[in-house]
Amino acid sequence: MKEKLGVFIDSYDKNSDLWQNFFSVFNYYWPDCKYSKYLVTNKIDYTNNNVNILKTGSDMGWFDCTLKALYLVEEEYILFLFDDYYFSKQMNNSDLDEIITLMENEDLYFYRLSPVRDFHKQSTRCYVNSDFVYAINLQPAIWRKKDFINYLELLRQNGMDTPWEFEKYFIEKFSKSKEVNRIPGIMYDTRDIMGYKNAVIQGKWVGHVMRYYNKKTELKLNMGSRECMGIMLELYDYVKISAHSFMSYKTRKQVKKLLKLFGFKFVS
């Protein structure tokens, strides 16, 4: 019987130096993955690790390339990953099967897998209210493919083209609500079943993430010629991420505005 889920790794040719490390980690923690794996590229082939290549042609922007690739996937649901999203826990097919069944029964289209500090003390699964910033985002998640496509098509028609614009749309969409209500169709998993780690930030390897795999596993990941973040930049990024756990979206905007006056730069 054909599986309902496919693993969708969103990438492009300029990030081809990330692929070997990604699949080394993927196969280490999920050696018995029963789902089809799809890697998005522009023109480059990648023949290792039993991966299906989704070629999108010349780089037309994130929306266009991702949409073109999604239309080539047969499965009804996708596990969405960027090429720098790493596992650090053993993955189980049964966990994913259970989630798909839940999504079907609950009519869910977005099921977030990466941890969220705001929800870590709640039950293993929780619904999300409209006052939560980044309620829908591009973190590791299972999407019902048709809904992901519909949103991408809608936003592209409105001139949006970047991942940040995708996430910003949902911030503005839900913040307009005068009342705080549960957002239908989405759910968060608080267990961090992936042991999610982000290996690249702003185009640079995250040093402590790379050191983790080189110390905890026998993988010995190769950083190649890609630059590694300095200690101060790592510390700054840690503080910035931690701020999300105790600052409201409005407060973070005010702090960012102030810090920009002192020369700090932000990608979002």
Disulfide bonds with the S-S distance in Angstrom:
none
